[in-house]
Amino acid sequence: IDDLEHVGLVERRPHPTDRRVKLVVATAAGLTLATQAEEVLSRPPARLGRLSAEELETLTAILRSVATSDV
């Protein structure tokens, strides 16, 4: 939090009812950066668009298997 605050992405604010607590709130710059990150992370790599339907099904099955594995 200190690093994010230092670069201006978040700020600490007092809690409205508990003076012992500080809230961490994104600044306008932090919100902009978070939006940009979401856009990048939600866009699949271009190479995935070149996979056939069968290859995408196989990849999906592999990823589901990995995601549900107890490793």
HTML snippet that shows the backbone in 3Dmol.js (N, CA, C, O; Angstrom):
<script src="https://3Dmol.org/build/3Dmol-min.js"></script>
<div id="view" style="width:600px;height:400px;position:relative"></div>
<script>
const pdb = `
ATOM      1  N   ILE A   1       0.837  -1.185   0.000  1.00  0.00           N
ATOM      2  CA  ILE A   1       0.000   0.000   0.000  1.00  0.00           C
ATOM      3  C   ILE A   1       0.877   1.243   0.000  1.00  0.00           C
ATOM      4  O   ILE A   1       0.580   2.229  -0.674  1.00  0.00           O
ATOM      5  N   ASP A   2       1.962   1.183   0.765  1.00  0.00           N
ATOM      6  CA  ASP A   2       2.861   2.338   0.794  1.00  0.00           C
ATOM      7  C   ASP A   2       3.369   2.696  -0.598  1.00  0.00           C
ATOM      8  O   ASP A   2       3.397   3.867  -0.978  1.00  0.00           O
ATOM      9  N   ASP A   3       3.772   1.672  -1.357  1.00  0.00           N
ATOM     10  CA  ASP A   3       4.297   1.921  -2.706  1.00  0.00           C
ATOM     11  C   ASP A   3       3.225   2.497  -3.627  1.00  0.00           C
ATOM     12  O   ASP A   3       3.484   3.430  -4.387  1.00  0.00           O
ATOM     13  N   LEU A   4       2.014   1.931  -3.553  1.00  0.00           N
ATOM     14  CA  LEU A   4       0.926   2.450  -4.380  1.00  0.00           C
ATOM     15  C   LEU A   4       0.586   3.888  -4.010  1.00  0.00           C
ATOM     16  O   LEU A   4       0.295   4.715  -4.874  1.00  0.00           O
ATOM     17  N   GLU A   5       0.626   4.165  -2.729  1.00  0.00           N
ATOM     18  CA  GLU A   5       0.357   5.529  -2.271  1.00  0.00           C
ATOM     19  C   GLU A   5       1.467   6.475  -2.726  1.00  0.00           C
ATOM     20  O   GLU A   5       1.205   7.605  -3.138  1.00  0.00           O
ATOM     21  N   HIS A   6       2.690   6.006  -2.648  1.00  0.00           N
ATOM     22  CA  HIS A   6       3.837   6.833  -3.027  1.00  0.00           C
ATOM     23  C   HIS A   6       3.772   7.268  -4.500  1.00  0.00           C
ATOM     24  O   HIS A   6       4.174   8.383  -4.833  1.00  0.00           O
ATOM     25  N   VAL A   7       3.268   6.394  -5.378  1.00  0.00           N
ATOM     26  CA  VAL A   7       3.187   6.739  -6.800  1.00  0.00           C
ATOM     27  C   VAL A   7       1.839   7.339  -7.173  1.00  0.00           C
ATOM     28  O   VAL A   7       1.575   7.585  -8.350  1.00  0.00           O
ATOM     29  N   GLY A   8       0.986   7.575  -6.186  1.00  0.00           N
ATOM     30  CA  GLY A   8      -0.257   8.291  -6.431  1.00  0.00           C
ATOM     31  C   GLY A   8      -1.422   7.456  -6.939  1.00  0.00           C
ATOM     32  O   GLY A   8      -2.365   8.002  -7.513  1.00  0.00           O
ATOM     33  N   LEU A   9      -1.375   6.136  -6.738  1.00  0.00           N
ATOM     34  CA  LEU A   9      -2.456   5.283  -7.225  1.00  0.00           C
ATOM     35  C   LEU A   9      -3.554   5.052  -6.182  1.00  0.00           C
ATOM     36  O   LEU A   9      -4.693   4.740  -6.531  1.00  0.00           O
ATOM     37  N   VAL A  10      -3.206   5.206  -4.915  1.00  0.00           N
ATOM     38  CA  VAL A  10      -4.184   5.090  -3.833  1.00  0.00           C
ATOM     39  C   VAL A  10      -3.908   6.162  -2.797  1.00  0.00           C
ATOM     40  O   VAL A  10      -2.842   6.777  -2.771  1.00  0.00           O
ATOM     41  N   GLU A  11      -4.903   6.367  -1.942  1.00  0.00           N
ATOM     42  CA  GLU A  11      -4.700   7.261  -0.805  1.00  0.00           C
ATOM     43  C   GLU A  11      -5.399   6.670   0.402  1.00  0.00           C
ATOM     44  O   GLU A  11      -6.391   5.952   0.279  1.00  0.00           O
ATOM     45  N   ARG A  12      -4.868   6.984   1.561  1.00  0.00           N
ATOM     46  CA  ARG A  12      -5.483   6.537   2.806  1.00  0.00           C
ATOM     47  C   ARG A  12      -6.443   7.622   3.284  1.00  0.00           C
ATOM     48  O   ARG A  12      -6.133   8.813   3.267  1.00  0.00           O
ATOM     49  N   ARG A  13      -7.624   7.165   3.713  1.00  0.00           N
ATOM     50  CA  ARG A  13      -8.621   8.094   4.245  1.00  0.00           C
ATOM     51  C   ARG A  13      -9.105   7.574   5.585  1.00  0.00           C
ATOM     52  O   ARG A  13      -9.120   6.364   5.813  1.00  0.00           O
ATOM     53  N   PRO A  14      -9.496   8.463   6.463  1.00  0.00           N
ATOM     54  CA  PRO A  14     -10.022   7.996   7.743  1.00  0.00           C
ATOM     55  C   PRO A  14     -11.370   7.309   7.560  1.00  0.00           C
ATOM     56  O   PRO A  14     -12.164   7.701   6.704  1.00  0.00           O
ATOM     57  N   HIS A  15     -11.618   6.301   8.355  1.00  0.00           N
ATOM     58  CA  HIS A  15     -12.912   5.630   8.348  1.00  0.00           C
ATOM     59  C   HIS A  15     -13.944   6.595   8.910  1.00  0.00           C
ATOM     60  O   HIS A  15     -13.654   7.302   9.875  1.00  0.00           O
ATOM     61  N   PRO A  16     -15.136   6.643   8.335  1.00  0.00           N
ATOM     62  CA  PRO A  16     -16.114   7.642   8.785  1.00  0.00           C
ATOM     63  C   PRO A  16     -16.617   7.449  10.215  1.00  0.00           C
ATOM     64  O   PRO A  16     -17.057   8.410  10.846  1.00  0.00           O
ATOM     65  N   THR A  17     -16.559   6.222  10.735  1.00  0.00           N
ATOM     66  CA  THR A  17     -17.089   6.003  12.092  1.00  0.00           C
ATOM     67  C   THR A  17     -16.080   5.413  13.065  1.00  0.00           C
ATOM     68  O   THR A  17     -16.367   5.309  14.258  1.00  0.00           O
ATOM     69  N   ASP A  18     -14.911   5.028  12.583  1.00  0.00           N
ATOM     70  CA  ASP A  18     -13.909   4.416  13.461  1.00  0.00           C
ATOM     71  C   ASP A  18     -12.564   5.079  13.210  1.00  0.00           C
ATOM     72  O   ASP A  18     -11.890   4.773  12.227  1.00  0.00           O
ATOM     73  N   ARG A  19     -12.179   5.973  14.083  1.00  0.00           N
ATOM     74  CA  ARG A  19     -10.952   6.748  13.851  1.00  0.00           C
ATOM     75  C   ARG A  19      -9.682   5.909  13.927  1.00  0.00           C
ATOM     76  O   ARG A  19      -8.607   6.384  13.563  1.00  0.00           O
ATOM     77  N   ARG A  20      -9.792   4.670  14.394  1.00  0.00           N
ATOM     78  CA  ARG A  20      -8.619   3.788  14.442  1.00  0.00           C
ATOM     79  C   ARG A  20      -8.320   3.161  13.082  1.00  0.00           C
ATOM     80  O   ARG A  20      -7.240   2.608  12.877  1.00  0.00           O
ATOM     81  N   VAL A  21      -9.261   3.244  12.168  1.00  0.00           N
ATOM     82  CA  VAL A  21      -9.167   2.550  10.887  1.00  0.00           C
ATOM     83  C   VAL A  21      -8.913   3.540   9.755  1.00  0.00           C
ATOM     84  O   VAL A  21      -9.465   4.640   9.731  1.00  0.00           O
ATOM     85  N   LYS A  22      -8.079   3.127   8.834  1.00  0.00           N
ATOM     86  CA  LYS A  22      -7.860   3.897   7.602  1.00  0.00           C
ATOM     87  C   LYS A  22      -8.385   3.084   6.432  1.00  0.00           C
ATOM     88  O   LYS A  22      -8.204   1.867   6.387  1.00  0.00           O
ATOM     89  N   LEU A  23      -9.027   3.741   5.495  1.00  0.00           N
ATOM     90  CA  LEU A  23      -9.497   3.113   4.269  1.00  0.00           C
ATOM     91  C   LEU A  23      -8.504   3.416   3.157  1.00  0.00           C
ATOM     92  O   LEU A  23      -7.951   4.514   3.095  1.00  0.00           O
ATOM     93  N   VAL A  24      -8.281   2.455   2.290  1.00  0.00           N
ATOM     94  CA  VAL A  24      -7.416   2.661   1.130  1.00  0.00           C
ATOM     95  C   VAL A  24      -8.331   2.814  -0.077  1.00  0.00           C
ATOM     96  O   VAL A  24      -9.118   1.922  -0.393  1.00  0.00           O
ATOM     97  N   VAL A  25      -8.217   3.955  -0.744  1.00  0.00           N
ATOM     98  CA  VAL A  25      -9.112   4.300  -1.845  1.00  0.00           C
ATOM     99  C   VAL A  25      -8.276   4.601  -3.087  1.00  0.00           C
ATOM    100  O   VAL A  25      -7.272   5.310  -3.014  1.00  0.00           O
ATOM    101  N   ALA A  26      -8.699   4.059  -4.217  1.00  0.00           N
ATOM    102  CA  ALA A  26      -8.001   4.332  -5.473  1.00  0.00           C
ATOM    103  C   ALA A  26      -8.197   5.794  -5.867  1.00  0.00           C
ATOM    104  O   ALA A  26      -9.287   6.351  -5.731  1.00  0.00           O
ATOM    105  N   THR A  27      -7.131   6.393  -6.351  1.00  0.00           N
ATOM    106  CA  THR A  27      -7.209   7.750  -6.890  1.00  0.00           C
ATOM    107  C   THR A  27      -7.701   7.668  -8.330  1.00  0.00           C
ATOM    108  O   THR A  27      -7.879   6.576  -8.871  1.00  0.00           O
ATOM    109  N   ALA A  28      -7.916   8.814  -8.941  1.00  0.00           N
ATOM    110  CA  ALA A  28      -8.312   8.839 -10.351  1.00  0.00           C
ATOM    111  C   ALA A  28      -7.263   8.139 -11.207  1.00  0.00           C
ATOM    112  O   ALA A  28      -7.606   7.385 -12.118  1.00  0.00           O
ATOM    113  N   ALA A  29      -5.995   8.384 -10.919  1.00  0.00           N
ATOM    114  CA  ALA A  29      -4.918   7.721 -11.670  1.00  0.00           C
ATOM    115  C   ALA A  29      -4.936   6.217 -11.431  1.00  0.00           C
ATOM    116  O   ALA A  29      -4.697   5.439 -12.355  1.00  0.00           O
ATOM    117  N   GLY A  30      -5.218   5.805 -10.202  1.00  0.00           N
ATOM    118  CA  GLY A  30      -5.303   4.385  -9.891  1.00  0.00           C
ATOM    119  C   GLY A  30      -6.457   3.708 -10.603  1.00  0.00           C
ATOM    120  O   GLY A  30      -6.315   2.590 -11.099  1.00  0.00           O
ATOM    121  N   LEU A  31      -7.594   4.374 -10.658  1.00  0.00           N
ATOM    122  CA  LEU A  31      -8.754   3.829 -11.366  1.00  0.00           C
ATOM    123  C   LEU A  31      -8.490   3.711 -12.861  1.00  0.00           C
ATOM    124  O   LEU A  31      -8.875   2.726 -13.491  1.00  0.00           O
ATOM    125  N   THR A  32      -7.829   4.722 -13.428  1.00  0.00           N
ATOM    126  CA  THR A  32      -7.481   4.690 -14.851  1.00  0.00           C
ATOM    127  C   THR A  32      -6.555   3.517 -15.143  1.00  0.00           C
ATOM    128  O   THR A  32      -6.762   2.781 -16.107  1.00  0.00           O
ATOM    129  N   LEU A  33      -5.542   3.347 -14.314  1.00  0.00           N
ATOM    130  CA  LEU A  33      -4.598   2.253 -14.514  1.00  0.00           C
ATOM    131  C   LEU A  33      -5.283   0.897 -14.339  1.00  0.00           C
ATOM    132  O   LEU A  33      -4.999  -0.037 -15.089  1.00  0.00           O
ATOM    133  N   ALA A  34      -6.169   0.779 -13.369  1.00  0.00           N
ATOM    134  CA  ALA A  34      -6.904  -0.472 -13.157  1.00  0.00           C
ATOM    135  C   ALA A  34      -7.780  -0.792 -14.364  1.00  0.00           C
ATOM    136  O   ALA A  34      -7.874  -1.952 -14.768  1.00  0.00           O
ATOM    137  N   THR A  35      -8.414   0.208 -14.936  1.00  0.00           N
ATOM    138  CA  THR A  35      -9.247   0.011 -16.130  1.00  0.00           C
ATOM    139  C   THR A  35      -8.396  -0.462 -17.299  1.00  0.00           C
ATOM    140  O   THR A  35      -8.786  -1.376 -18.026  1.00  0.00           O
ATOM    141  N   GLN A  36      -7.241   0.155 -17.480  1.00  0.00           N
ATOM    142  CA  GLN A  36      -6.340  -0.251 -18.557  1.00  0.00           C
ATOM    143  C   GLN A  36      -5.870  -1.692 -18.351  1.00  0.00           C
ATOM    144  O   GLN A  36      -5.793  -2.461 -19.309  1.00  0.00           O
ATOM    145  N   ALA A  37      -5.561  -2.052 -17.127  1.00  0.00           N
ATOM    146  CA  ALA A  37      -5.115  -3.417 -16.835  1.00  0.00           C
ATOM    147  C   ALA A  37      -6.224  -4.419 -17.135  1.00  0.00           C
ATOM    148  O   ALA A  37      -5.964  -5.477 -17.708  1.00  0.00           O
ATOM    149  N   GLU A  38      -7.448  -4.098 -16.756  1.00  0.00           N
ATOM    150  CA  GLU A  38      -8.577  -4.987 -17.040  1.00  0.00           C
ATOM    151  C   GLU A  38      -8.766  -5.188 -18.537  1.00  0.00           C
ATOM    152  O   GLU A  38      -9.056  -6.297 -18.986  1.00  0.00           O
ATOM    153  N   GLU A  39      -8.602  -4.116 -19.308  1.00  0.00           N
ATOM    154  CA  GLU A  39      -8.742  -4.221 -20.762  1.00  0.00           C
ATOM    155  C   GLU A  39      -7.681  -5.144 -21.350  1.00  0.00           C
ATOM    156  O   GLU A  39      -7.978  -5.967 -22.216  1.00  0.00           O
ATOM    157  N   VAL A  40      -6.459  -5.008 -20.883  1.00  0.00           N
ATOM    158  CA  VAL A  40      -5.368  -5.846 -21.377  1.00  0.00           C
ATOM    159  C   VAL A  40      -5.593  -7.302 -20.971  1.00  0.00           C
ATOM    160  O   VAL A  40      -5.433  -8.211 -21.786  1.00  0.00           O
ATOM    161  N   LEU A  41      -5.963  -7.518 -19.714  1.00  0.00           N
ATOM    162  CA  LEU A  41      -6.124  -8.879 -19.217  1.00  0.00           C
ATOM    163  C   LEU A  41      -7.351  -9.584 -19.783  1.00  0.00           C
ATOM    164  O   LEU A  41      -7.389 -10.814 -19.826  1.00  0.00           O
ATOM    165  N   SER A  42      -8.350  -8.825 -20.215  1.00  0.00           N
ATOM    166  CA  SER A  42      -9.557  -9.452 -20.746  1.00  0.00           C
ATOM    167  C   SER A  42      -9.473  -9.721 -22.253  1.00  0.00           C
ATOM    168  O   SER A  42     -10.361 -10.354 -22.825  1.00  0.00           O
ATOM    169  N   ARG A  43      -8.419  -9.246 -22.881  1.00  0.00           N
ATOM    170  CA  ARG A  43      -8.260  -9.448 -24.330  1.00  0.00           C
ATOM    171  C   ARG A  43      -7.355 -10.668 -24.541  1.00  0.00           C
ATOM    172  O   ARG A  43      -6.199 -10.655 -24.119  1.00  0.00           O
ATOM    173  N   PRO A  44      -7.861 -11.705 -25.180  1.00  0.00           N
ATOM    174  CA  PRO A  44      -7.031 -12.891 -25.380  1.00  0.00           C
ATOM    175  C   PRO A  44      -5.884 -12.602 -26.344  1.00  0.00           C
ATOM    176  O   PRO A  44      -6.001 -11.743 -27.218  1.00  0.00           O
ATOM    177  N   PRO A  45      -4.793 -13.312 -26.184  1.00  0.00           N
ATOM    178  CA  PRO A  45      -3.672 -13.145 -27.118  1.00  0.00           C
ATOM    179  C   PRO A  45      -4.127 -13.454 -28.547  1.00  0.00           C
ATOM    180  O   PRO A  45      -4.970 -14.325 -28.760  1.00  0.00           O
ATOM    181  N   ALA A  46      -3.574 -12.749 -29.506  1.00  0.00           N
ATOM    182  CA  ALA A  46      -3.953 -12.901 -30.918  1.00  0.00           C
ATOM    183  C   ALA A  46      -3.779 -14.333 -31.403  1.00  0.00           C
ATOM    184  O   ALA A  46      -4.551 -14.795 -32.244  1.00  0.00           O
ATOM    185  N   ARG A  47      -2.793 -15.034 -30.895  1.00  0.00           N
ATOM    186  CA  ARG A  47      -2.539 -16.406 -31.338  1.00  0.00           C
ATOM    187  C   ARG A  47      -3.706 -17.335 -31.027  1.00  0.00           C
ATOM    188  O   ARG A  47      -3.916 -18.319 -31.737  1.00  0.00           O
ATOM    189  N   LEU A  48      -4.472 -17.035 -29.967  1.00  0.00           N
ATOM    190  CA  LEU A  48      -5.624 -17.890 -29.657  1.00  0.00           C
ATOM    191  C   LEU A  48      -6.664 -17.819 -30.768  1.00  0.00           C
ATOM    192  O   LEU A  48      -7.376 -18.793 -31.016  1.00  0.00           O
ATOM    193  N   GLY A  49      -6.755 -16.687 -31.430  1.00  0.00           N
ATOM    194  CA  GLY A  49      -7.701 -16.525 -32.519  1.00  0.00           C
ATOM    195  C   GLY A  49      -7.376 -17.391 -33.726  1.00  0.00           C
ATOM    196  O   GLY A  49      -8.231 -17.614 -34.582  1.00  0.00           O
ATOM    197  N   ARG A  50      -6.158 -17.874 -33.796  1.00  0.00           N
ATOM    198  CA  ARG A  50      -5.744 -18.714 -34.922  1.00  0.00           C
ATOM    199  C   ARG A  50      -5.949 -20.206 -34.644  1.00  0.00           C
ATOM    200  O   ARG A  50      -5.708 -21.040 -35.517  1.00  0.00           O
ATOM    201  N   LEU A  51      -6.391 -20.538 -33.436  1.00  0.00           N
ATOM    202  CA  LEU A  51      -6.627 -21.944 -33.119  1.00  0.00           C
ATOM    203  C   LEU A  51      -7.950 -22.407 -33.716  1.00  0.00           C
ATOM    204  O   LEU A  51      -8.908 -21.639 -33.815  1.00  0.00           O
ATOM    205  N   SER A  52      -7.984 -23.651 -34.104  1.00  0.00           N
ATOM    206  CA  SER A  52      -9.221 -24.227 -34.628  1.00  0.00           C
ATOM    207  C   SER A  52     -10.186 -24.465 -33.466  1.00  0.00           C
ATOM    208  O   SER A  52      -9.794 -24.413 -32.300  1.00  0.00           O
ATOM    209  N   ALA A  53     -11.431 -24.723 -33.794  1.00  0.00           N
ATOM    210  CA  ALA A  53     -12.433 -25.004 -32.761  1.00  0.00           C
ATOM    211  C   ALA A  53     -12.019 -26.208 -31.928  1.00  0.00           C
ATOM    212  O   ALA A  53     -12.184 -26.214 -30.708  1.00  0.00           O
ATOM    213  N   GLU A  54     -11.484 -27.221 -32.586  1.00  0.00           N
ATOM    214  CA  GLU A  54     -11.043 -28.433 -31.874  1.00  0.00           C
ATOM    215  C   GLU A  54      -9.892 -28.109 -30.922  1.00  0.00           C
ATOM    216  O   GLU A  54      -9.870 -28.577 -29.784  1.00  0.00           O
ATOM    217  N   GLU A  55      -8.941 -27.310 -31.392  1.00  0.00           N
ATOM    218  CA  GLU A  55      -7.810 -26.928 -30.542  1.00  0.00           C
ATOM    219  C   GLU A  55      -8.284 -26.113 -29.343  1.00  0.00           C
ATOM    220  O   GLU A  55      -7.778 -26.290 -28.234  1.00  0.00           O
ATOM    221  N   LEU A  56      -9.250 -25.224 -29.557  1.00  0.00           N
ATOM    222  CA  LEU A  56      -9.786 -24.431 -28.449  1.00  0.00           C
ATOM    223  C   LEU A  56     -10.501 -25.314 -27.438  1.00  0.00           C
ATOM    224  O   LEU A  56     -10.390 -25.086 -26.233  1.00  0.00           O
ATOM    225  N   GLU A  57     -11.228 -26.314 -27.908  1.00  0.00           N
ATOM    226  CA  GLU A  57     -11.896 -27.250 -27.002  1.00  0.00           C
ATOM    227  C   GLU A  57     -10.874 -28.019 -26.168  1.00  0.00           C
ATOM    228  O   GLU A  57     -11.058 -28.203 -24.965  1.00  0.00           O
ATOM    229  N   THR A  58      -9.803 -28.463 -26.810  1.00  0.00           N
ATOM    230  CA  THR A  58      -8.744 -29.182 -26.104  1.00  0.00           C
ATOM    231  C   THR A  58      -8.089 -28.280 -25.068  1.00  0.00           C
ATOM    232  O   THR A  58      -7.869 -28.690 -23.929  1.00  0.00           O
ATOM    233  N   LEU A  59      -7.781 -27.061 -25.464  1.00  0.00           N
ATOM    234  CA  LEU A  59      -7.168 -26.110 -24.537  1.00  0.00           C
ATOM    235  C   LEU A  59      -8.087 -25.830 -23.353  1.00  0.00           C
ATOM    236  O   LEU A  59      -7.631 -25.783 -22.211  1.00  0.00           O
ATOM    237  N   THR A  60      -9.355 -25.648 -23.615  1.00  0.00           N
ATOM    238  CA  THR A  60     -10.329 -25.403 -22.548  1.00  0.00           C
ATOM    239  C   THR A  60     -10.366 -26.573 -21.583  1.00  0.00           C
ATOM    240  O   THR A  60     -10.393 -26.372 -20.369  1.00  0.00           O
ATOM    241  N   ALA A  61     -10.369 -27.786 -22.101  1.00  0.00           N
ATOM    242  CA  ALA A  61     -10.390 -28.977 -21.243  1.00  0.00           C
ATOM    243  C   ALA A  61      -9.131 -29.046 -20.386  1.00  0.00           C
ATOM    244  O   ALA A  61      -9.198 -29.376 -19.202  1.00  0.00           O
ATOM    245  N   ILE A  62      -7.998 -28.738 -20.980  1.00  0.00           N
ATOM    246  CA  ILE A  62      -6.730 -28.758 -20.227  1.00  0.00           C
ATOM    247  C   ILE A  62      -6.759 -27.718 -19.116  1.00  0.00           C
ATOM    248  O   ILE A  62      -6.401 -28.013 -17.976  1.00  0.00           O
ATOM    249  N   LEU A  63      -7.183 -26.509 -19.443  1.00  0.00           N
ATOM    250  CA  LEU A  63      -7.209 -25.438 -18.444  1.00  0.00           C
ATOM    251  C   LEU A  63      -8.189 -25.750 -17.315  1.00  0.00           C
ATOM    252  O   LEU A  63      -7.902 -25.474 -16.150  1.00  0.00           O
ATOM    253  N   ARG A  64      -9.337 -26.321 -17.652  1.00  0.00           N
ATOM    254  CA  ARG A  64     -10.300 -26.716 -16.604  1.00  0.00           C
ATOM    255  C   ARG A  64      -9.682 -27.773 -15.705  1.00  0.00           C
ATOM    256  O   ARG A  64      -9.834 -27.721 -14.484  1.00  0.00           O
ATOM    257  N   SER A  65      -8.997 -28.716 -16.296  1.00  0.00           N
ATOM    258  CA  SER A  65      -8.365 -29.770 -15.522  1.00  0.00           C
ATOM    259  C   SER A  65      -7.317 -29.207 -14.573  1.00  0.00           C
ATOM    260  O   SER A  65      -7.243 -29.604 -13.410  1.00  0.00           O
ATOM    261  N   VAL A  66      -6.522 -28.294 -15.070  1.00  0.00           N
ATOM    262  CA  VAL A  66      -5.480 -27.686 -14.237  1.00  0.00           C
ATOM    263  C   VAL A  66      -6.103 -26.840 -13.129  1.00  0.00           C
ATOM    264  O   VAL A  66      -5.630 -26.849 -11.993  1.00  0.00           O
ATOM    265  N   ALA A  67      -7.155 -26.118 -13.461  1.00  0.00           N
ATOM    266  CA  ALA A  67      -7.788 -25.230 -12.492  1.00  0.00           C
ATOM    267  C   ALA A  67      -8.449 -25.995 -11.364  1.00  0.00           C
ATOM    268  O   ALA A  67      -8.556 -25.481 -10.251  1.00  0.00           O
ATOM    269  N   THR A  68      -8.896 -27.218 -11.630  1.00  0.00           N
ATOM    270  CA  THR A  68      -9.608 -27.990 -10.610  1.00  0.00           C
ATOM    271  C   THR A  68      -8.725 -29.040  -9.951  1.00  0.00           C
ATOM    272  O   THR A  68      -9.194 -29.779  -9.086  1.00  0.00           O
ATOM    273  N   SER A  69      -7.458 -29.122 -10.340  1.00  0.00           N
ATOM    274  CA  SER A  69      -6.547 -30.104  -9.754  1.00  0.00           C
ATOM    275  C   SER A  69      -6.185 -29.703  -8.333  1.00  0.00           C
ATOM    276  O   SER A  69      -6.027 -28.524  -8.018  1.00  0.00           O
ATOM    277  N   ASP A  70      -6.059 -30.698  -7.500  1.00  0.00           N
ATOM    278  CA  ASP A  70      -5.555 -30.479  -6.144  1.00  0.00           C
ATOM    279  C   ASP A  70      -4.079 -30.812  -6.135  1.00  0.00           C
ATOM    280  O   ASP A  70      -3.681 -31.958  -5.930  1.00  0.00           O
ATOM    281  N   VAL A  71      -3.273 -29.783  -6.361  1.00  0.00           N
ATOM    282  CA  VAL A  71      -1.832 -29.997  -6.436  1.00  0.00           C
ATOM    283  C   VAL A  71      -1.183 -29.554  -5.163  1.00  0.00           C
ATOM    284  O   VAL A  71       0.037 -29.651  -5.026  1.00  0.00           O
TER     285      VAL A  71
END
`;
const viewer = $3Dmol.createViewer("view");
viewer.addModel(pdb, "pdb");
viewer.setStyle({}, {cartoon: {color: "spectrum"}});
viewer.zoomTo();
viewer.render();
</script>
